[in-house]
């Protein structure tokens, strides 16, 4: 494996290995690009960054990498006010409990509550789900203030 990786790429490789994902150039590049962003971004923003930095890109590769990374808990996924997916790299170390409240298009709020994490893990185990050590991202089902018709 290459040893001349930039600090964002090194963090990406470490995060992928911890999540037991295969380390690919696309996943490393997408994660590193997210680390350079101040908050949540849409995939199209990453596409423009990738084209600028690499000279070529495939938007489907970016979407696929984002999906893989978010499912593995390596990056954060939320919805913007239009309901479209937006993504962000976690900042610093996760909160002690590893639980984040994700509100549409805003930075995730760490919930430093070990009891909440334990309760969620217990409920998941009762349903036959092993959450492992991945951070948990809690987000509302629809934007605040959005009302159902009928």
Order of alpha helices (4+ residues) and beta strands (2+ residues): alpha-alpha-alpha-alpha-beta-beta-beta-beta-alpha-beta
